[in-house]
Structures are given as C-alpha cells and as structure tokens.
Amino acid sequence: MSTDALDFWGQVRRQRNHFFLWWFGWPVVGMVVAIGYESMVKTEAPNWLMVGLFCVWSAVWVLLARRIAQLRCPRCDHAAIGHPYFFMRHARCRHCGLSYAAV
C-alpha cells in the first residue's frame, strides 16, 4: 500500500477518534461545569448556561463530522467517508472501495 494511503487512513483514524471523544466527552464536561459553577457560586448552574454550553458542544461535534466527511480518497480523489459512525476494520472509500483492511 502506498504512503499516501497509509497517511490517509491515519488521518481518518485520528479524525474519527476526535469525533467519538468529543461525543463521549459531553457528560464529563457538563458535569464538571455544573459542579464547578455550583461550588463557586453556591447555587445550581442556570439552564441557559447548560443549554448554551450544549449548543456550542453540538456545533463543534457537527463540524468534526463534516471534517471527516470531506476527506478525499488518495486513489479516486472523491469524498471517501460518508459518515463517522464506523469501526476502522470496516472503513472503505464509498466510491472506489479502497479499504483500511488492506493496509
């Protein structure tokens, strides 16, 4: 397999991992903000703060999903990944079939 393909699949793996880490990070970040706010101000975090934080988090999550969907296949130069919900062993270009399993 060419160096371009190895670099491509490495980039796909990194961006997919960022996507999932950001996704799973919301409960942790939300709790840290809520607990931190309550310990500093001695009252529960207001709904507008938590909803606003969630909206910002969601916007970044959508941007991460779009970023992975824009990756170009090194073989056919089309957008290779249709969505970020996949296991790396099943990853392949949706146009030419360049597969991660072949690496």
Secondary structure as UniProt FT lines:
FT   HELIX           3..41
FT   HELIX           47..69
FT   TURN            74..76
FT   HELIX           88..90
FT   TURN            94..96
FT   HELIX           100..102
//
